Amino acid sequence: MLNVGVIGPGKIWEKVHMPIVEKIDTFRIMSFCVRREEQKAYWQQKCPSATVFTNIDEFLKQPNMDGVIITTPLNLNGPATIKAQRANKIVFVEKPLTTKMEEIEAIMAEEKKSGTPVYVLEQFLYNSQVAAILDIIKSEKLGKLVSYENVTYYLMDEKAPSDIGYEQTSWRQESDFPLGHIWDGGVHQVALFNALFGLPRKIFAKGLSLRQGMGKYNFILAALDYGNNFLASFSHSAFLGGNGKLFNVHFTNGSLYISGKELVLENKVTCSRETLNIAEGNLYEKMWKEIAVLAAKKAVPPFTAKDAGDCIKFLAAMEKSIETSVDTPVKQ
């Protein structure tokens, strides 16, 4: 069993992670670290057996605490991770791990010292569809890759409350991280693209600001060039909403696309259609169960600190392209 503390127990901890983690025998929640006294009182009442701290250094000094779960605003994830690593704690941290390459380098250096990887809570890469798509790509079952298009639109607005209430958090409403909400909700797609296709060679992107607040750009459209006659398009918005979910991958001999929980393969050579129903119900639950097994052995997870660095490279090139209006190479 791992004794764990939680840094920054906000909405995603309370409504998404906590109900799952509490049911996994591997973890025992022993403490919390919060910023404000009212939060301290709330968690003392909600979890009477846990100790609640307002000082992260005192929190990390707990000798019987094996690991920490970090669910802070995204610009704090990196610094909190490094502090926890240096206190010899196993780290489970919400995505994105950080927006800064220098923090990635520090995190990877600490991993090398301790021999313990950081476990980023990137649930998209625990979906069985990822392995299935990778197998189709590598086996060339539908021929060689030609293109893909992804559209990810949703509405993040304080006037349109959601069940979890992400849109009510001040750090999202007044976000000062690069680009805007593509760094929050859209980084899932970037992690997925990188896992399936690797980094593109260059990116050309345009961004629009359609409202006040909620990040610099509310709509981003990008053309991605992977070389070897493989091109793609990616469109992201936390403002447009609507029925904005699309992911199609095209090959020389056919296409695949995701329809709900189904992965559909269409072969234009054989004029056949195949449907694979392999998606999980709750990816967070699957992720935590797999992480529990991996962490017990200090095994490498599907999404690593290096992978988080690749997301930064992708989004940094996108940001530079928007600002300069030219094709921008992606650092490899």
Secondary structure as GFF3:
##gff-version 3
##sequence-region A 1 332
A	DSSP	beta_strand	2	7	.	.	.	ID=ss1
A	DSSP	alpha_helix	11	12	.	.	.	ID=ss2
A	DSSP	pi_helix	13	17	.	.	.	ID=ss3
A	DSSP	alpha_helix	18	21	.	.	.	ID=ss4
A	DSSP	beta_strand	27	33	.	.	.	ID=ss5
A	DSSP	alpha_helix	37	46	.	.	.	ID=ss6
A	DSSP	beta_strand	51	53	.	.	.	ID=ss7
A	DSSP	alpha_helix	56	60	.	.	.	ID=ss8
A	DSSP	beta_strand	67	70	.	.	.	ID=ss9
A	DSSP	alpha_helix	74	86	.	.	.	ID=ss10
A	DSSP	beta_strand	90	94	.	.	.	ID=ss11
A	DSSP	alpha_helix	101	114	.	.	.	ID=ss12
A	DSSP	beta_strand	119	121	.	.	.	ID=ss13
A	DSSP	three_ten_helix	123	126	.	.	.	ID=ss14
A	DSSP	alpha_helix	128	139	.	.	.	ID=ss15
A	DSSP	beta_strand	145	153	.	.	.	ID=ss16
A	DSSP	three_ten_helix	166	168	.	.	.	ID=ss17
A	DSSP	alpha_helix	170	173	.	.	.	ID=ss18
A	DSSP	three_ten_helix	181	183	.	.	.	ID=ss19
A	DSSP	alpha_helix	187	197	.	.	.	ID=ss20
A	DSSP	beta_strand	202	208	.	.	.	ID=ss21
A	DSSP	beta_strand	219	225	.	.	.	ID=ss22
A	DSSP	beta_strand	231	237	.	.	.	ID=ss23
A	DSSP	beta_strand	245	251	.	.	.	ID=ss24
A	DSSP	beta_strand	254	259	.	.	.	ID=ss25
A	DSSP	beta_strand	262	267	.	.	.	ID=ss26
A	DSSP	beta_strand	272	277	.	.	.	ID=ss27
A	DSSP	alpha_helix	283	297	.	.	.	ID=ss28
A	DSSP	alpha_helix	305	324	.	.	.	ID=ss29
A	DSSP	beta_strand	328	329	.	.	.	ID=ss30
###
